[in-house]
Amino acid sequence: MEEFFFKNRIPLGLLTVGILVVSVGVFALKGNLVSEDKVEVLEGATEAQVNDFVVVEIAGSVTSPGVYKMPKESRIEDVLVAAGGLTVNANRVWVEKTLNRAARLTDGQKIYIPSIDDHSSVSSASNYGVYQTDTAGQGSGLININTASASELESLNGIGPVYAQKIIEQRPYSNIGELTSKKVIPQSTYEKINNEISVY
């Protein structure tokens, strides 16, 4: 046996070196593939986090008020469910008349659900960003963009059926300026009606 190894030491040595070289090459190539895959996965996750979510705040008479990260196509109804639903003190009449549960969420949006005690005055609504109930602000002569019907909205200068529907779909509004910040109507149209509308 020793004589065999001695006579064939050169071929055996070359074979051993060859095996080592091939092994090192395979491991190096495998390592590169794993690294590239990891980079691609991380980049994909980061892009998805930026593009596929919106962050919104829901406050007032909900079970778990707070800031929520929601899928991009979520509706107001979805964040209401995420927040545990309405409390027993929530103003359900206001919710039914004013809140468009089917409206899409927008990044940075705040939704305030008033309690049954929040409708007592216009000032309280303004302080909390409440989209006013049907009692306060009556007789002001202004059209409430949070509660007006499509026909009432169409009575405004420059508002036709299309803009009226867009205004309804984007409810609620915390201030009238959101008509332009949410890109519901153009600035030129807003300037025609801003003295005729209110959010309460």
C-alpha positions as a Markdown table, in Angstrom:
| # | Residue | x | y | z |
|---|---|---|---|---|
| 1 | Met | 0.0 | 0.0 | 0.0 |
| 2 | Glu | 2.8 | 2.4 | 0.9 |
| 3 | Glu | 4.6 | 1.5 | -2.3 |
| 4 | Phe | 1.4 | 2.3 | -4.3 |
| 5 | Phe | 1.1 | 5.8 | -2.7 |
| 6 | Phe | 4.8 | 6.4 | -3.2 |
| 7 | Lys | 4.7 | 5.5 | -6.9 |
| 8 | Asn | 1.5 | 7.5 | -7.5 |
| 9 | Arg | 2.2 | 10.4 | -5.2 |
| 10 | Ile | 2.3 | 13.0 | -8.0 |
| 11 | Pro | -1.1 | 12.1 | -9.6 |
| 12 | Leu | -2.7 | 11.7 | -6.2 |
| 13 | Gly | -1.3 | 15.1 | -5.1 |
| 14 | Leu | -2.6 | 16.8 | -8.2 |
| 15 | Leu | -6.0 | 15.1 | -7.7 |
| 16 | Thr | -6.2 | 16.4 | -4.1 |
| 17 | Val | -5.3 | 19.9 | -5.2 |
| 18 | Gly | -7.9 | 19.8 | -7.9 |
| 19 | Ile | -10.6 | 18.7 | -5.5 |
| 20 | Leu | -9.7 | 21.6 | -3.1 |
| 21 | Val | -9.8 | 24.2 | -5.9 |
| 22 | Val | -13.2 | 23.0 | -7.2 |
| 23 | Ser | -14.6 | 23.0 | -3.6 |
| 24 | Val | -13.4 | 26.5 | -2.9 |
| 25 | Gly | -14.9 | 27.7 | -6.2 |
| 26 | Val | -18.3 | 26.1 | -5.5 |
| 27 | Phe | -18.5 | 27.6 | -1.9 |
| 28 | Ala | -17.5 | 31.1 | -3.2 |
| 29 | Leu | -20.1 | 31.0 | -6.0 |
| 30 | Lys | -22.8 | 29.8 | -3.5 |
| 31 | Gly | -21.9 | 32.6 | -1.1 |
| 32 | Asn | -22.3 | 35.2 | -3.8 |
| 33 | Leu | -25.7 | 33.9 | -4.8 |
| 34 | Val | -26.9 | 34.0 | -1.2 |
| 35 | Ser | -25.6 | 37.5 | -0.7 |
| 36 | Glu | -27.3 | 38.8 | -3.9 |
| 37 | Asp | -30.6 | 37.2 | -2.9 |
| 38 | Lys | -30.5 | 38.8 | 0.5 |
| 39 | Val | -29.9 | 42.3 | -1.0 |
| 40 | Glu | -32.9 | 41.8 | -3.4 |
| 41 | Val | -35.2 | 40.7 | -0.6 |
| 42 | Leu | -34.3 | 43.6 | 1.6 |
| 43 | Glu | -34.7 | 46.2 | -1.2 |
| 44 | Gly | -38.1 | 44.7 | -2.1 |
| 45 | Ala | -39.4 | 44.9 | 1.5 |
| 46 | Thr | -38.3 | 48.5 | 1.9 |
| 47 | Glu | -40.1 | 49.6 | -1.3 |
| 48 | Ala | -43.2 | 47.7 | -0.2 |
| 49 | Gln | -43.2 | 49.4 | 3.2 |
| 50 | Val | -43.0 | 52.8 | 1.6 |
| 51 | Asn | -45.6 | 52.3 | -1.2 |
| 52 | Asp | -48.2 | 49.9 | 0.3 |
| 53 | Phe | -49.2 | 51.6 | 3.6 |
| 54 | Val | -50.7 | 54.8 | 4.9 |
| 55 | Val | -50.4 | 56.0 | 8.5 |
| 56 | Val | -53.6 | 57.6 | 10.0 |
| 57 | Glu | -54.8 | 58.7 | 13.4 |
| 58 | Ile | -58.3 | 57.9 | 14.8 |
| 59 | Ala | -59.4 | 59.6 | 17.9 |
| 60 | Gly | -62.5 | 60.3 | 20.0 |
| 61 | Ser | -65.1 | 57.8 | 20.8 |
| 62 | Val | -63.5 | 54.6 | 19.6 |
| 63 | Thr | -62.3 | 51.7 | 21.8 |
| 64 | Ser | -58.6 | 52.0 | 21.0 |
| 65 | Pro | -57.8 | 55.5 | 19.7 |
| 66 | Gly | -54.3 | 55.9 | 18.3 |
| 67 | Val | -52.1 | 56.0 | 15.2 |
| 68 | Tyr | -52.5 | 53.0 | 12.8 |
| 69 | Lys | -50.5 | 51.8 | 9.8 |
| 70 | Met | -53.0 | 50.5 | 7.3 |
| 71 | Pro | -52.7 | 48.9 | 3.8 |
| 72 | Lys | -52.8 | 51.6 | 1.1 |
| 73 | Glu | -56.3 | 50.8 | -0.2 |
| 74 | Ser | -58.0 | 50.7 | 3.2 |
| 75 | Arg | -61.2 | 52.5 | 3.9 |
| 76 | Ile | -62.4 | 54.5 | 6.9 |
| 77 | Glu | -64.4 | 51.4 | 7.9 |
| 78 | Asp | -61.2 | 49.4 | 8.1 |
| 79 | Val | -59.5 | 51.7 | 10.6 |
| 80 | Leu | -62.7 | 51.8 | 12.6 |
| 81 | Val | -62.5 | 48.0 | 12.9 |
| 82 | Ala | -58.8 | 48.2 | 13.7 |
| 83 | Ala | -59.6 | 50.6 | 16.5 |
| 84 | Gly | -62.1 | 48.3 | 18.1 |
| 85 | Gly | -65.2 | 50.0 | 16.9 |
| 86 | Leu | -67.3 | 52.7 | 18.4 |
| 87 | Thr | -67.7 | 53.2 | 22.2 |
| 88 | Val | -71.1 | 53.3 | 23.9 |
| 89 | Asn | -70.8 | 57.1 | 24.1 |
| 90 | Ala | -70.1 | 57.6 | 20.4 |
| 91 | Asn | -72.5 | 59.9 | 18.5 |
| 92 | Arg | -74.0 | 57.3 | 16.2 |
| 93 | Val | -76.4 | 59.8 | 14.6 |
| 94 | Trp | -73.4 | 61.9 | 13.5 |
| 95 | Val | -71.6 | 58.8 | 12.2 |
| 96 | Glu | -74.6 | 57.8 | 10.1 |
| 97 | Lys | -75.2 | 61.3 | 8.7 |
| 98 | Thr | -71.6 | 62.5 | 8.3 |
| 99 | Leu | -68.9 | 59.8 | 8.2 |
| 100 | Asn | -68.4 | 58.2 | 4.8 |
| 101 | Arg | -67.1 | 54.8 | 5.9 |
| 102 | Ala | -66.4 | 53.8 | 2.3 |
| 103 | Ala | -63.9 | 56.7 | 1.7 |
| 104 | Arg | -60.3 | 55.7 | 1.1 |
| 105 | Leu | -57.8 | 56.6 | 3.8 |
| 106 | Thr | -55.0 | 59.1 | 2.9 |
| 107 | Asp | -51.6 | 59.2 | 4.5 |
| 108 | Gly | -51.5 | 61.6 | 7.5 |
| 109 | Gln | -55.3 | 61.7 | 7.8 |
| 110 | Lys | -57.0 | 62.2 | 11.2 |
| 111 | Ile | -60.5 | 60.9 | 11.9 |
| 112 | Tyr | -62.3 | 62.1 | 15.0 |
| 113 | Ile | -65.4 | 60.4 | 16.2 |
| 114 | Pro | -67.4 | 62.7 | 18.5 |
| 115 | Ser | -69.3 | 61.5 | 21.6 |
| 116 | Ile | -72.9 | 62.3 | 22.3 |
| 117 | Asp | -71.7 | 65.3 | 24.3 |
| 118 | Asp | -69.5 | 66.8 | 21.6 |
| 119 | His | -72.3 | 68.5 | 19.6 |
| 120 | Ser | -73.2 | 71.1 | 22.2 |
| 121 | Ser | -71.3 | 74.0 | 20.6 |
| 122 | Val | -69.5 | 75.1 | 17.4 |
| 123 | Ser | -66.4 | 76.0 | 19.4 |
| 124 | Ser | -66.0 | 72.5 | 20.8 |
| 125 | Ala | -66.2 | 71.1 | 17.3 |
| 126 | Ser | -63.6 | 73.5 | 16.0 |
| 127 | Asn | -61.2 | 72.8 | 18.9 |
| 128 | Tyr | -61.3 | 69.0 | 18.3 |
| 129 | Gly | -61.5 | 69.0 | 14.6 |
| 130 | Val | -65.0 | 67.5 | 14.8 |
| 131 | Tyr | -66.9 | 67.4 | 11.6 |
| 132 | Gln | -70.0 | 69.1 | 13.0 |
| 133 | Thr | -73.3 | 67.4 | 13.7 |
| 134 | Asp | -76.6 | 68.5 | 12.3 |
| 135 | Thr | -77.5 | 70.9 | 15.2 |
| 136 | Ala | -74.7 | 73.4 | 15.5 |
| 137 | Gly | -74.2 | 76.1 | 12.8 |
| 138 | Gln | -77.8 | 76.0 | 11.7 |
| 139 | Gly | -79.0 | 79.3 | 10.2 |
| 140 | Ser | -75.5 | 80.3 | 9.2 |
| 141 | Gly | -76.4 | 80.2 | 5.5 |
| 142 | Leu | -73.2 | 78.2 | 4.7 |
| 143 | Ile | -73.3 | 74.8 | 3.1 |
| 144 | Asn | -71.8 | 72.1 | 5.3 |
| 145 | Ile | -69.6 | 70.0 | 3.0 |
| 146 | Asn | -69.6 | 67.2 | 5.5 |
| 147 | Thr | -73.4 | 66.7 | 5.5 |
| 148 | Ala | -74.8 | 68.4 | 2.4 |
| 149 | Ser | -76.5 | 66.3 | -0.3 |
| 150 | Ala | -75.3 | 66.2 | -3.9 |
| 151 | Ser | -78.0 | 68.6 | -5.0 |
| 152 | Glu | -77.0 | 71.1 | -2.2 |
| 153 | Leu | -73.4 | 70.9 | -3.3 |
| 154 | Glu | -74.4 | 71.4 | -6.9 |
| 155 | Ser | -76.0 | 74.7 | -6.0 |
| 156 | Leu | -72.5 | 76.1 | -5.4 |
| 157 | Asn | -70.8 | 78.1 | -8.2 |
| 158 | Gly | -68.7 | 75.8 | -10.3 |
| 159 | Ile | -69.8 | 72.5 | -8.6 |
| 160 | Gly | -71.5 | 70.0 | -10.9 |
| 161 | Pro | -72.4 | 66.4 | -10.4 |
| 162 | Val | -68.8 | 65.1 | -10.8 |
| 163 | Tyr | -67.3 | 67.5 | -8.2 |
| 164 | Ala | -70.3 | 67.0 | -5.9 |
| 165 | Gln | -69.7 | 63.3 | -5.9 |
| 166 | Lys | -66.0 | 63.7 | -5.3 |
| 167 | Ile | -66.7 | 66.0 | -2.3 |
| 168 | Ile | -69.0 | 63.3 | -0.8 |
| 169 | Glu | -66.5 | 60.5 | -1.4 |
| 170 | Gln | -63.7 | 62.3 | 0.4 |
| 171 | Arg | -65.6 | 63.1 | 3.6 |
| 172 | Pro | -65.0 | 63.9 | 6.4 |
| 173 | Tyr | -63.2 | 67.2 | 6.2 |
| 174 | Ser | -61.6 | 68.9 | 9.3 |
| 175 | Asn | -61.4 | 72.3 | 7.4 |
| 176 | Ile | -62.6 | 73.6 | 4.0 |
| 177 | Gly | -59.0 | 73.9 | 2.8 |
| 178 | Glu | -58.9 | 70.1 | 2.5 |
| 179 | Leu | -61.0 | 70.4 | -0.7 |
| 180 | Thr | -57.8 | 71.5 | -2.4 |
| 181 | Ser | -55.2 | 69.6 | -0.3 |
| 182 | Lys | -57.0 | 66.4 | -1.0 |
| 183 | Lys | -57.3 | 67.5 | -4.7 |
| 184 | Val | -61.1 | 67.2 | -4.6 |
| 185 | Ile | -61.6 | 70.4 | -6.6 |
| 186 | Pro | -59.2 | 72.8 | -8.3 |
| 187 | Gln | -58.0 | 76.0 | -6.6 |
| 188 | Ser | -59.9 | 78.2 | -9.0 |
| 189 | Thr | -63.2 | 76.5 | -8.1 |
| 190 | Tyr | -62.4 | 76.6 | -4.4 |
| 191 | Glu | -61.9 | 80.4 | -4.5 |
| 192 | Lys | -65.4 | 80.7 | -5.9 |
| 193 | Ile | -67.1 | 78.9 | -3.1 |
| 194 | Asn | -64.8 | 79.2 | 0.0 |
| 195 | Asn | -67.1 | 81.9 | 1.5 |
| 196 | Glu | -70.2 | 79.8 | 1.0 |
| 197 | Ile | -69.1 | 76.6 | 2.7 |
| 198 | Ser | -68.2 | 75.3 | 6.1 |
| 199 | Val | -67.4 | 72.0 | 7.9 |
| 200 | Tyr | -69.9 | 72.6 | 10.7 |
